[in-house]
Amino acid sequence: MIQSMTGYGKATAELPDKKINVEIKSLNSKAMDLSVRIAPAYREKEMEIRNEITKIIERGKVDFSLWIEKKEAPEAATPINQTLVESYYKQINEISDNLGIALPTDWFQTLLRMPDVMAKPEIQELESEEWAIAHKAIEEAVGHLIDFRKQEGSALARKFQEKINNIQTLLASIAPYEKERVEKIKERITDALQKTISVDYDKNRLEQELIYYIEKLDVNEEKQRLSNHLKYFINTLEGGSGQGKKLGFIAQEMGREINTLGSKSNHAEMQKIVVQMKDELEQIKEQVLNVM
């Protein structure tokens, strides 16, 4: 069954000191357009993550995010580098003694403002155990997105089936007007000749010209081709995922046949039916853009 390109998935993984969050969402796009935002500790895995997502999702505008929530206590403070403070203290004293410069009055504030005194959190190397847990969360989020896409795809398939059935019904409703149309064309031409020409005309020749004219307006081939396209659309729909572009091409061919039907119809009721078919087809074309 087909899949929609619209989807969303999220997963989390709990560790003793942190929570790993993974979120992925997708919209329709002609190609694969992947945007990735990853916590610094996982940057080394970015290409691996990109390759896995691209292989599974294949197509769409995809946004992927992986971020970490630390479980530190609210009162936890940024550590002070005591060794560095002591070093700065000795250096300032030496400079004061050597140059005869008075020591600062706010010693402690001065020392805290010195470079790198407030120790920055170290970025720890990613452990293989942690990556295994994070990777499982990524797989789970992607799996949720695929499930979402399948659900949306099923809804789209039902909508397509409904629209195709409507076009088939409308196509069948043309038949009664075709014979009536031929008779009306014949009457209109004959009446015109009788009113405008006072002399007799060759009725056999008229019949031949009428046959030629009516053959040019014959829509049986267009009806047959459109019917074949409708069947092919349904067969393709049932063929599995990755059929979006193919369904788009078939819809274009359906449009060509419907347009030709309209230009050849030369009958008010038939033209109304053609307009209805165009409306059904436009709805198919709008939705087929969202099929993977």
CORPEQUI-V253909 format. One line per field, one symbol per residue. phi: phi as a letter, one per 20 degrees, with the letter a starting at -180 (. if undefined). burial: # if it has 24 or more other C-alpha atoms within 12 Angstrom, else .. A space follows every 50 residues. Layout:
phi: ???
burial: ???
This chain:
phi: .fdfeeabbbbccddgdbcedccbbbcfafcecddcccggfdgfegfffg fffffeembpedddcccddfdffgefdffeffffffffffffffffffdm effffegfffffefgmfffeffefffffffffffffffffffffffffff ffffffffffgfffffffffffffgfefffffffffffffffffeddeef cfffffffffffffffefdfffffffffffffffffgeeofmdgffffff fffgffffffgffeflbgfffffffffffffffffffffeef
burial: #############......##########..#.######..#..##..## ..##..############................#..##........... ..........#.....#............##.###.############## .##..##.###.##.###.##..#..##..##..##.............. .............#..###..##..##.######.###..########.# #####.######.####..##.######.######.######
